[in-house]
Amino acid sequence: MGLILKKENASDCIIGVWEITEDLNELLSVHKLNKNDQKYLNNLTNQNRKLEWITTRILLKNLLSKNKKIISNENGKPFLSDNSYKISIAHSKKMVTLILSKKNDVAIDVENILSGRVNKVVSKFLSEKEIKSINSQNKTSQLYIYWCAKEALYKIFNEKNLNLKKNIYIEPFNLKKEGSFVGNIISQELTDKFLLNYFFLSNYVIVWCSK
């Protein structure tokens, strides 16, 4: 299906979403790789990882209308080699998401709400206070928003010692098809509030923030 969403907003962010329906050969036919990238792709053993890797680069080119090289720091956080934009990447099942900003740090996360995996680890990433704030009628959707929100804040903070349950707190909010809410990072290195934005797309929830 390819690019299914591209939107820009007033906070200087560009968001793109790509649904992978192509096989690897189809993706390679529209995005030629240099020798180094081809070698890296060949060394990936997981087929889904290969699809995600090349789709991310195709999506980036679609958003900016030019090729950009993605590199990572020691924590695995992605950067553009020319530093023209801040970038964050996320994928789940067949969906690849990407957010860009020239001015602000950004983070994005996506999850398939039908996967069931988040429901199994609720006590590991939510505090008792957060669990009590969830509306039982929309429990699954809210759980996945909470998970994506905490993953996004983890990415934007970019420190491996951050604990999703102890150091990140999501303030209560009323669930809509699209909306925003406040998340807090509370640690020895940082205490700060972040505005997080979310929307649903098919069976996926996407959460992003910039600051």
Secondary structure as the mmCIF struct_conf table of DSSP 4:
data_model
#
loop_
_struct_conf.conf_type_id
_struct_conf.id
_struct_conf.beg_label_comp_id
_struct_conf.beg_label_asym_id
_struct_conf.beg_label_seq_id
_struct_conf.end_label_comp_id
_struct_conf.end_label_asym_id
_struct_conf.end_label_seq_id
STRN STRN1 GLY A 2 GLU A 8
TURN_TY1_P TURN_TY1_P1 ALA A 10 SER A 11
BEND BEND1 ASP A 12 ASP A 12
STRN STRN2 CYS A 13 GLU A 19
BEND BEND2 GLU A 22 GLU A 22
HELX_RH_AL_P HELX_RH_AL_P1 LEU A 24 VAL A 30
BEND BEND3 HIS A 31 HIS A 31
HELX_RH_AL_P HELX_RH_AL_P2 LYS A 35 ASN A 43
HELX_RH_AL_P HELX_RH_AL_P3 GLN A 47 LEU A 64
BEND BEND4 SER A 65 LYS A 66
STRN STRN3 ILE A 70 SER A 72
TURN_TY1_P TURN_TY1_P2 GLU A 74 ASN A 75
STRN STRN4 PRO A 78 LEU A 80
TURN_TY1_P TURN_TY1_P3 SER A 81 ASP A 82
BEND BEND5 SER A 84 TYR A 85
STRN STRN5 LYS A 86 SER A 92
TURN_TY1_P TURN_TY1_P4 LYS A 93 LYS A 94
STRN STRN6 MET A 95 SER A 101
BEND BEND6 LYS A 102 ASN A 104
STRN STRN7 VAL A 106 ASN A 112
TURN_TY1_P TURN_TY1_P5 ILE A 113 LEU A 114
BEND BEND7 SER A 115 SER A 115
TURN_TY1_P TURN_TY1_P6 ARG A 117 ARG A 117
HELX_RH_3T_P HELX_RH_3T_P1 VAL A 118 VAL A 121
HELX_RH_AL_P HELX_RH_AL_P4 VAL A 122 PHE A 125
HELX_RH_AL_P HELX_RH_AL_P5 GLU A 128 LYS A 132
TURN_TY1_P TURN_TY1_P7 SER A 133 SER A 133
BEND BEND8 ILE A 134 ILE A 134
HELX_RH_3T_P HELX_RH_3T_P2 SER A 136 ASN A 138
HELX_RH_AL_P HELX_RH_AL_P6 LYS A 139 PHE A 157
TURN_TY1_P TURN_TY1_P8 ASN A 158 ASN A 158
TURN_TY1_P TURN_TY1_P9 LYS A 160 ASN A 161
TURN_TY1_P TURN_TY1_P10 LEU A 164 ASN A 167
STRN STRN8 ILE A 168 ILE A 170
HELX_LH_PP_P HELX_LH_PP_P1 GLU A 171 PRO A 172
BEND BEND9 LYS A 177 LYS A 177
STRN STRN9 GLU A 178 ILE A 186
BEND BEND10 SER A 187 GLU A 189
STRN STRN10 THR A 191 LEU A 201
TURN_TY1_P TURN_TY1_P11 SER A 202 ASN A 203
STRN STRN11 TYR A 204 SER A 210
#
